[in-house]
Amino acid sequence: MAMGAGAGVIQISPIGDRMEYAIRLHFWATNNVIEYEALIHGLKIASELGARRLFIRGDSELVISQVLKEASCHDGKMAAYCDEVWKLKERFDRPELHHILRWDNLATDSLARITSSHGPSP
């Protein structure tokens, strides 16, 4: 677990515009909580930008499996995160979620490391 954990979100528009978001969490968080926080923030940002179609990639196999209902959310906190993601997914036309390997997600991990440091936010 980490205090002052960070999450990274990268959104790429259909024409290739790239937007990077570094999110600082001000509470104790496990890796799966951080992954859910990144997903929820990414969905909210995409909704505010008016996106309708999403292709989501995440490196937490558990989180992706839970959101796709391929795995159960036994823990109450994880179930609450799942519920929030399911509600947010309704804002979009068939959003796609895909698991990717951690080394294919280095850019978001870099954003997360920046925000998890104890220095000033970038």
Chimera marker file (.cmm) of the C-alpha trace (Angstrom):
<marker_set name="trace">
<marker id="1" x="0.000" y="0.000" z="0.000" r="1" g="1" b="0" radius="0.5"/>
<marker id="2" x="1.108" y="3.543" z="-0.626" r="1" g="1" b="0" radius="0.5"/>
<marker id="3" x="0.257" y="6.890" z="0.976" r="1" g="1" b="0" radius="0.5"/>
<marker id="4" x="-0.107" y="9.714" z="-1.485" r="1" g="1" b="0" radius="0.5"/>
<marker id="5" x="-0.476" y="7.248" z="-4.333" r="1" g="1" b="0" radius="0.5"/>
<marker id="6" x="-0.753" y="8.385" z="-7.903" r="1" g="1" b="0" radius="0.5"/>
<marker id="7" x="-2.615" y="7.300" z="-10.990" r="1" g="1" b="0" radius="0.5"/>
<marker id="8" x="-2.135" y="8.122" z="-14.635" r="1" g="1" b="0" radius="0.5"/>
<marker id="9" x="-4.672" y="8.433" z="-17.430" r="1" g="1" b="0" radius="0.5"/>
<marker id="10" x="-3.865" y="8.961" z="-21.088" r="1" g="1" b="0" radius="0.5"/>
<marker id="11" x="-6.627" y="9.705" z="-23.550" r="1" g="1" b="0" radius="0.5"/>
<marker id="12" x="-6.098" y="9.707" z="-27.294" r="1" g="1" b="0" radius="0.5"/>
<marker id="13" x="-8.703" y="11.223" z="-29.594" r="1" g="1" b="0" radius="0.5"/>
<marker id="14" x="-9.737" y="9.631" z="-32.898" r="1" g="1" b="0" radius="0.5"/>
<marker id="15" x="-7.451" y="12.105" z="-34.712" r="1" g="1" b="0" radius="0.5"/>
<marker id="16" x="-4.498" y="11.318" z="-32.453" r="1" g="1" b="0" radius="0.5"/>
<marker id="17" x="-4.595" y="14.222" z="-29.981" r="1" g="1" b="0" radius="0.5"/>
<marker id="18" x="-3.058" y="12.995" z="-26.738" r="1" g="1" b="0" radius="0.5"/>
<marker id="19" x="-4.119" y="14.227" z="-23.292" r="1" g="1" b="0" radius="0.5"/>
<marker id="20" x="-2.242" y="13.082" z="-20.201" r="1" g="1" b="0" radius="0.5"/>
<marker id="21" x="-3.606" y="13.310" z="-16.683" r="1" g="1" b="0" radius="0.5"/>
<marker id="22" x="-1.665" y="12.747" z="-13.476" r="1" g="1" b="0" radius="0.5"/>
<marker id="23" x="-3.953" y="12.108" z="-10.506" r="1" g="1" b="0" radius="0.5"/>
<marker id="24" x="-2.782" y="12.308" z="-6.910" r="1" g="1" b="0" radius="0.5"/>
<marker id="25" x="-4.695" y="10.253" z="-4.383" r="1" g="1" b="0" radius="0.5"/>
<marker id="26" x="-4.567" y="11.595" z="-0.835" r="1" g="1" b="0" radius="0.5"/>
<marker id="27" x="-5.361" y="8.328" z="0.917" r="1" g="1" b="0" radius="0.5"/>
<marker id="28" x="-3.953" y="4.864" z="1.465" r="1" g="1" b="0" radius="0.5"/>
<marker id="29" x="-4.544" y="2.768" z="-1.628" r="1" g="1" b="0" radius="0.5"/>
<marker id="30" x="-3.786" y="-0.710" z="-2.911" r="1" g="1" b="0" radius="0.5"/>
<marker id="31" x="-2.789" y="-1.211" z="-6.532" r="1" g="1" b="0" radius="0.5"/>
<marker id="32" x="-6.312" y="-2.322" z="-7.439" r="1" g="1" b="0" radius="0.5"/>
<marker id="33" x="-7.855" y="0.757" z="-5.802" r="1" g="1" b="0" radius="0.5"/>
<marker id="34" x="-5.430" y="2.934" z="-7.766" r="1" g="1" b="0" radius="0.5"/>
<marker id="35" x="-6.428" y="1.141" z="-10.980" r="1" g="1" b="0" radius="0.5"/>
<marker id="36" x="-10.121" y="1.718" z="-10.240" r="1" g="1" b="0" radius="0.5"/>
<marker id="37" x="-9.496" y="5.380" z="-9.416" r="1" g="1" b="0" radius="0.5"/>
<marker id="38" x="-7.675" y="5.847" z="-12.735" r="1" g="1" b="0" radius="0.5"/>
<marker id="39" x="-10.498" y="4.136" z="-14.624" r="1" g="1" b="0" radius="0.5"/>
<marker id="40" x="-13.200" y="6.195" z="-12.908" r="1" g="1" b="0" radius="0.5"/>
<marker id="41" x="-11.351" y="9.470" z="-13.449" r="1" g="1" b="0" radius="0.5"/>
<marker id="42" x="-10.699" y="8.532" z="-17.082" r="1" g="1" b="0" radius="0.5"/>
<marker id="43" x="-14.377" y="7.766" z="-17.659" r="1" g="1" b="0" radius="0.5"/>
<marker id="44" x="-15.454" y="11.040" z="-16.052" r="1" g="1" b="0" radius="0.5"/>
<marker id="45" x="-12.970" y="13.046" z="-18.134" r="1" g="1" b="0" radius="0.5"/>
<marker id="46" x="-14.044" y="11.303" z="-21.347" r="1" g="1" b="0" radius="0.5"/>
<marker id="47" x="-17.682" y="12.007" z="-20.538" r="1" g="1" b="0" radius="0.5"/>
<marker id="48" x="-16.965" y="15.684" z="-19.873" r="1" g="1" b="0" radius="0.5"/>
<marker id="49" x="-15.123" y="15.877" z="-23.203" r="1" g="1" b="0" radius="0.5"/>
<marker id="50" x="-18.212" y="14.499" z="-24.957" r="1" g="1" b="0" radius="0.5"/>
<marker id="51" x="-16.745" y="11.138" z="-25.970" r="1" g="1" b="0" radius="0.5"/>
<marker id="52" x="-19.230" y="8.462" z="-26.978" r="1" g="1" b="0" radius="0.5"/>
<marker id="53" x="-16.998" y="5.526" z="-27.978" r="1" g="1" b="0" radius="0.5"/>
<marker id="54" x="-14.121" y="4.326" z="-25.805" r="1" g="1" b="0" radius="0.5"/>
<marker id="55" x="-11.357" y="1.776" z="-26.194" r="1" g="1" b="0" radius="0.5"/>
<marker id="56" x="-9.989" y="1.355" z="-22.669" r="1" g="1" b="0" radius="0.5"/>
<marker id="57" x="-6.722" y="-0.381" z="-21.855" r="1" g="1" b="0" radius="0.5"/>
<marker id="58" x="-5.668" y="-1.255" z="-18.325" r="1" g="1" b="0" radius="0.5"/>
<marker id="59" x="-2.907" y="-3.363" z="-16.829" r="1" g="1" b="0" radius="0.5"/>
<marker id="60" x="-4.857" y="-4.770" z="-13.880" r="1" g="1" b="0" radius="0.5"/>
<marker id="61" x="-6.275" y="-8.083" z="-15.009" r="1" g="1" b="0" radius="0.5"/>
<marker id="62" x="-8.434" y="-8.273" z="-11.881" r="1" g="1" b="0" radius="0.5"/>
<marker id="63" x="-10.014" y="-4.842" z="-12.384" r="1" g="1" b="0" radius="0.5"/>
<marker id="64" x="-10.699" y="-5.451" z="-16.075" r="1" g="1" b="0" radius="0.5"/>
<marker id="65" x="-12.156" y="-8.900" z="-15.279" r="1" g="1" b="0" radius="0.5"/>
<marker id="66" x="-14.383" y="-7.476" z="-12.544" r="1" g="1" b="0" radius="0.5"/>
<marker id="67" x="-15.671" y="-4.663" z="-14.754" r="1" g="1" b="0" radius="0.5"/>
<marker id="68" x="-16.375" y="-7.135" z="-17.571" r="1" g="1" b="0" radius="0.5"/>
<marker id="69" x="-18.181" y="-9.335" z="-14.998" r="1" g="1" b="0" radius="0.5"/>
<marker id="70" x="-15.775" y="-12.200" z="-15.683" r="1" g="1" b="0" radius="0.5"/>
<marker id="71" x="-14.687" y="-12.131" z="-12.019" r="1" g="1" b="0" radius="0.5"/>
<marker id="72" x="-16.661" y="-11.453" z="-8.849" r="1" g="1" b="0" radius="0.5"/>
<marker id="73" x="-16.200" y="-8.429" z="-6.629" r="1" g="1" b="0" radius="0.5"/>
<marker id="74" x="-16.127" y="-10.160" z="-3.228" r="1" g="1" b="0" radius="0.5"/>
<marker id="75" x="-14.675" y="-7.245" z="-1.277" r="1" g="1" b="0" radius="0.5"/>
<marker id="76" x="-17.162" y="-4.485" z="-0.415" r="1" g="1" b="0" radius="0.5"/>
<marker id="77" x="-14.826" y="-1.710" z="-1.511" r="1" g="1" b="0" radius="0.5"/>
<marker id="78" x="-14.118" y="-3.391" z="-4.859" r="1" g="1" b="0" radius="0.5"/>
<marker id="79" x="-17.852" y="-3.966" z="-5.368" r="1" g="1" b="0" radius="0.5"/>
<marker id="80" x="-18.480" y="-0.243" z="-4.808" r="1" g="1" b="0" radius="0.5"/>
<marker id="81" x="-15.788" y="0.625" z="-7.352" r="1" g="1" b="0" radius="0.5"/>
<marker id="82" x="-17.314" y="-1.855" z="-9.841" r="1" g="1" b="0" radius="0.5"/>
<marker id="83" x="-20.745" y="-0.306" z="-9.359" r="1" g="1" b="0" radius="0.5"/>
<marker id="84" x="-19.362" y="3.180" z="-10.012" r="1" g="1" b="0" radius="0.5"/>
<marker id="85" x="-17.622" y="2.054" z="-13.205" r="1" g="1" b="0" radius="0.5"/>
<marker id="86" x="-20.781" y="0.293" z="-14.423" r="1" g="1" b="0" radius="0.5"/>
<marker id="87" x="-22.800" y="3.482" z="-13.868" r="1" g="1" b="0" radius="0.5"/>
<marker id="88" x="-20.240" y="5.587" z="-15.727" r="1" g="1" b="0" radius="0.5"/>
<marker id="89" x="-20.054" y="3.099" z="-18.608" r="1" g="1" b="0" radius="0.5"/>
<marker id="90" x="-23.733" y="3.814" z="-19.335" r="1" g="1" b="0" radius="0.5"/>
<marker id="91" x="-22.721" y="7.276" z="-20.607" r="1" g="1" b="0" radius="0.5"/>
<marker id="92" x="-20.978" y="5.677" z="-23.593" r="1" g="1" b="0" radius="0.5"/>
<marker id="93" x="-21.860" y="3.568" z="-26.622" r="1" g="1" b="0" radius="0.5"/>
<marker id="94" x="-20.454" y="0.083" z="-25.931" r="1" g="1" b="0" radius="0.5"/>
<marker id="95" x="-17.108" y="1.008" z="-24.344" r="1" g="1" b="0" radius="0.5"/>
<marker id="96" x="-14.472" y="-1.679" z="-24.893" r="1" g="1" b="0" radius="0.5"/>
<marker id="97" x="-12.144" y="-2.730" z="-22.063" r="1" g="1" b="0" radius="0.5"/>
<marker id="98" x="-8.939" y="-4.643" z="-22.713" r="1" g="1" b="0" radius="0.5"/>
<marker id="99" x="-6.236" y="-5.989" z="-20.439" r="1" g="1" b="0" radius="0.5"/>
<marker id="100" x="-2.694" y="-5.092" z="-21.459" r="1" g="1" b="0" radius="0.5"/>
<marker id="101" x="0.615" y="-6.051" z="-19.921" r="1" g="1" b="0" radius="0.5"/>
<marker id="102" x="2.254" y="-3.658" z="-17.483" r="1" g="1" b="0" radius="0.5"/>
<marker id="103" x="5.233" y="-2.993" z="-19.761" r="1" g="1" b="0" radius="0.5"/>
<marker id="104" x="2.774" y="-1.893" z="-22.458" r="1" g="1" b="0" radius="0.5"/>
<marker id="105" x="1.461" y="0.737" z="-20.045" r="1" g="1" b="0" radius="0.5"/>
<marker id="106" x="4.682" y="2.479" z="-19.039" r="1" g="1" b="0" radius="0.5"/>
<marker id="107" x="3.464" y="5.985" z="-19.926" r="1" g="1" b="0" radius="0.5"/>
<marker id="108" x="0.588" y="5.885" z="-17.423" r="1" g="1" b="0" radius="0.5"/>
<marker id="109" x="2.865" y="4.295" z="-14.815" r="1" g="1" b="0" radius="0.5"/>
<marker id="110" x="5.263" y="7.199" z="-15.298" r="1" g="1" b="0" radius="0.5"/>
<marker id="111" x="2.441" y="9.681" z="-14.644" r="1" g="1" b="0" radius="0.5"/>
<marker id="112" x="1.473" y="7.730" z="-11.530" r="1" g="1" b="0" radius="0.5"/>
<marker id="113" x="5.050" y="7.824" z="-10.205" r="1" g="1" b="0" radius="0.5"/>
<marker id="114" x="5.222" y="11.596" z="-10.668" r="1" g="1" b="0" radius="0.5"/>
<marker id="115" x="2.095" y="12.166" z="-8.592" r="1" g="1" b="0" radius="0.5"/>
<marker id="116" x="2.940" y="9.630" z="-5.917" r="1" g="1" b="0" radius="0.5"/>
<marker id="117" x="6.099" y="11.494" z="-4.952" r="1" g="1" b="0" radius="0.5"/>
<marker id="118" x="5.821" y="13.740" z="-1.943" r="1" g="1" b="0" radius="0.5"/>
<marker id="119" x="6.866" y="16.848" z="-3.865" r="1" g="1" b="0" radius="0.5"/>
<marker id="120" x="4.555" y="19.484" z="-5.356" r="1" g="1" b="0" radius="0.5"/>
<marker id="121" x="2.073" y="18.360" z="-7.985" r="1" g="1" b="0" radius="0.5"/>
<marker id="122" x="3.247" y="18.834" z="-11.585" r="1" g="1" b="0" radius="0.5"/>
<link id1="1" id2="2" r="1" g="1" b="0" radius="0.2"/>
<link id1="2" id2="3" r="1" g="1" b="0" radius="0.2"/>
<link id1="3" id2="4" r="1" g="1" b="0" radius="0.2"/>
<link id1="4" id2="5" r="1" g="1" b="0" radius="0.2"/>
<link id1="5" id2="6" r="1" g="1" b="0" radius="0.2"/>
<link id1="6" id2="7" r="1" g="1" b="0" radius="0.2"/>
<link id1="7" id2="8" r="1" g="1" b="0" radius="0.2"/>
<link id1="8" id2="9" r="1" g="1" b="0" radius="0.2"/>
<link id1="9" id2="10" r="1" g="1" b="0" radius="0.2"/>
<link id1="10" id2="11" r="1" g="1" b="0" radius="0.2"/>
<link id1="11" id2="12" r="1" g="1" b="0" radius="0.2"/>
<link id1="12" id2="13" r="1" g="1" b="0" radius="0.2"/>
<link id1="13" id2="14" r="1" g="1" b="0" radius="0.2"/>
<link id1="14" id2="15" r="1" g="1" b="0" radius="0.2"/>
<link id1="15" id2="16" r="1" g="1" b="0" radius="0.2"/>
<link id1="16" id2="17" r="1" g="1" b="0" radius="0.2"/>
<link id1="17" id2="18" r="1" g="1" b="0" radius="0.2"/>
<link id1="18" id2="19" r="1" g="1" b="0" radius="0.2"/>
<link id1="19" id2="20" r="1" g="1" b="0" radius="0.2"/>
<link id1="20" id2="21" r="1" g="1" b="0" radius="0.2"/>
<link id1="21" id2="22" r="1" g="1" b="0" radius="0.2"/>
<link id1="22" id2="23" r="1" g="1" b="0" radius="0.2"/>
<link id1="23" id2="24" r="1" g="1" b="0" radius="0.2"/>
<link id1="24" id2="25" r="1" g="1" b="0" radius="0.2"/>
<link id1="25" id2="26" r="1" g="1" b="0" radius="0.2"/>
<link id1="26" id2="27" r="1" g="1" b="0" radius="0.2"/>
<link id1="27" id2="28" r="1" g="1" b="0" radius="0.2"/>
<link id1="28" id2="29" r="1" g="1" b="0" radius="0.2"/>
<link id1="29" id2="30" r="1" g="1" b="0" radius="0.2"/>
<link id1="30" id2="31" r="1" g="1" b="0" radius="0.2"/>
<link id1="31" id2="32" r="1" g="1" b="0" radius="0.2"/>
<link id1="32" id2="33" r="1" g="1" b="0" radius="0.2"/>
<link id1="33" id2="34" r="1" g="1" b="0" radius="0.2"/>
<link id1="34" id2="35" r="1" g="1" b="0" radius="0.2"/>
<link id1="35" id2="36" r="1" g="1" b="0" radius="0.2"/>
<link id1="36" id2="37" r="1" g="1" b="0" radius="0.2"/>
<link id1="37" id2="38" r="1" g="1" b="0" radius="0.2"/>
<link id1="38" id2="39" r="1" g="1" b="0" radius="0.2"/>
<link id1="39" id2="40" r="1" g="1" b="0" radius="0.2"/>
<link id1="40" id2="41" r="1" g="1" b="0" radius="0.2"/>
<link id1="41" id2="42" r="1" g="1" b="0" radius="0.2"/>
<link id1="42" id2="43" r="1" g="1" b="0" radius="0.2"/>
<link id1="43" id2="44" r="1" g="1" b="0" radius="0.2"/>
<link id1="44" id2="45" r="1" g="1" b="0" radius="0.2"/>
<link id1="45" id2="46" r="1" g="1" b="0" radius="0.2"/>
<link id1="46" id2="47" r="1" g="1" b="0" radius="0.2"/>
<link id1="47" id2="48" r="1" g="1" b="0" radius="0.2"/>
<link id1="48" id2="49" r="1" g="1" b="0" radius="0.2"/>
<link id1="49" id2="50" r="1" g="1" b="0" radius="0.2"/>
<link id1="50" id2="51" r="1" g="1" b="0" radius="0.2"/>
<link id1="51" id2="52" r="1" g="1" b="0" radius="0.2"/>
<link id1="52" id2="53" r="1" g="1" b="0" radius="0.2"/>
<link id1="53" id2="54" r="1" g="1" b="0" radius="0.2"/>
<link id1="54" id2="55" r="1" g="1" b="0" radius="0.2"/>
<link id1="55" id2="56" r="1" g="1" b="0" radius="0.2"/>
<link id1="56" id2="57" r="1" g="1" b="0" radius="0.2"/>
<link id1="57" id2="58" r="1" g="1" b="0" radius="0.2"/>
<link id1="58" id2="59" r="1" g="1" b="0" radius="0.2"/>
<link id1="59" id2="60" r="1" g="1" b="0" radius="0.2"/>
<link id1="60" id2="61" r="1" g="1" b="0" radius="0.2"/>
<link id1="61" id2="62" r="1" g="1" b="0" radius="0.2"/>
<link id1="62" id2="63" r="1" g="1" b="0" radius="0.2"/>
<link id1="63" id2="64" r="1" g="1" b="0" radius="0.2"/>
<link id1="64" id2="65" r="1" g="1" b="0" radius="0.2"/>
<link id1="65" id2="66" r="1" g="1" b="0" radius="0.2"/>
<link id1="66" id2="67" r="1" g="1" b="0" radius="0.2"/>
<link id1="67" id2="68" r="1" g="1" b="0" radius="0.2"/>
<link id1="68" id2="69" r="1" g="1" b="0" radius="0.2"/>
<link id1="69" id2="70" r="1" g="1" b="0" radius="0.2"/>
<link id1="70" id2="71" r="1" g="1" b="0" radius="0.2"/>
<link id1="71" id2="72" r="1" g="1" b="0" radius="0.2"/>
<link id1="72" id2="73" r="1" g="1" b="0" radius="0.2"/>
<link id1="73" id2="74" r="1" g="1" b="0" radius="0.2"/>
<link id1="74" id2="75" r="1" g="1" b="0" radius="0.2"/>
<link id1="75" id2="76" r="1" g="1" b="0" radius="0.2"/>
<link id1="76" id2="77" r="1" g="1" b="0" radius="0.2"/>
<link id1="77" id2="78" r="1" g="1" b="0" radius="0.2"/>
<link id1="78" id2="79" r="1" g="1" b="0" radius="0.2"/>
<link id1="79" id2="80" r="1" g="1" b="0" radius="0.2"/>
<link id1="80" id2="81" r="1" g="1" b="0" radius="0.2"/>
<link id1="81" id2="82" r="1" g="1" b="0" radius="0.2"/>
<link id1="82" id2="83" r="1" g="1" b="0" radius="0.2"/>
<link id1="83" id2="84" r="1" g="1" b="0" radius="0.2"/>
<link id1="84" id2="85" r="1" g="1" b="0" radius="0.2"/>
<link id1="85" id2="86" r="1" g="1" b="0" radius="0.2"/>
<link id1="86" id2="87" r="1" g="1" b="0" radius="0.2"/>
<link id1="87" id2="88" r="1" g="1" b="0" radius="0.2"/>
<link id1="88" id2="89" r="1" g="1" b="0" radius="0.2"/>
<link id1="89" id2="90" r="1" g="1" b="0" radius="0.2"/>
<link id1="90" id2="91" r="1" g="1" b="0" radius="0.2"/>
<link id1="91" id2="92" r="1" g="1" b="0" radius="0.2"/>
<link id1="92" id2="93" r="1" g="1" b="0" radius="0.2"/>
<link id1="93" id2="94" r="1" g="1" b="0" radius="0.2"/>
<link id1="94" id2="95" r="1" g="1" b="0" radius="0.2"/>
<link id1="95" id2="96" r="1" g="1" b="0" radius="0.2"/>
<link id1="96" id2="97" r="1" g="1" b="0" radius="0.2"/>
<link id1="97" id2="98" r="1" g="1" b="0" radius="0.2"/>
<link id1="98" id2="99" r="1" g="1" b="0" radius="0.2"/>
<link id1="99" id2="100" r="1" g="1" b="0" radius="0.2"/>
<link id1="100" id2="101" r="1" g="1" b="0" radius="0.2"/>
<link id1="101" id2="102" r="1" g="1" b="0" radius="0.2"/>
<link id1="102" id2="103" r="1" g="1" b="0" radius="0.2"/>
<link id1="103" id2="104" r="1" g="1" b="0" radius="0.2"/>
<link id1="104" id2="105" r="1" g="1" b="0" radius="0.2"/>
<link id1="105" id2="106" r="1" g="1" b="0" radius="0.2"/>
<link id1="106" id2="107" r="1" g="1" b="0" radius="0.2"/>
<link id1="107" id2="108" r="1" g="1" b="0" radius="0.2"/>
<link id1="108" id2="109" r="1" g="1" b="0" radius="0.2"/>
<link id1="109" id2="110" r="1" g="1" b="0" radius="0.2"/>
<link id1="110" id2="111" r="1" g="1" b="0" radius="0.2"/>
<link id1="111" id2="112" r="1" g="1" b="0" radius="0.2"/>
<link id1="112" id2="113" r="1" g="1" b="0" radius="0.2"/>
<link id1="113" id2="114" r="1" g="1" b="0" radius="0.2"/>
<link id1="114" id2="115" r="1" g="1" b="0" radius="0.2"/>
<link id1="115" id2="116" r="1" g="1" b="0" radius="0.2"/>
<link id1="116" id2="117" r="1" g="1" b="0" radius="0.2"/>
<link id1="117" id2="118" r="1" g="1" b="0" radius="0.2"/>
<link id1="118" id2="119" r="1" g="1" b="0" radius="0.2"/>
<link id1="119" id2="120" r="1" g="1" b="0" radius="0.2"/>
<link id1="120" id2="121" r="1" g="1" b="0" radius="0.2"/>
<link id1="121" id2="122" r="1" g="1" b="0" radius="0.2"/>
</marker_set>
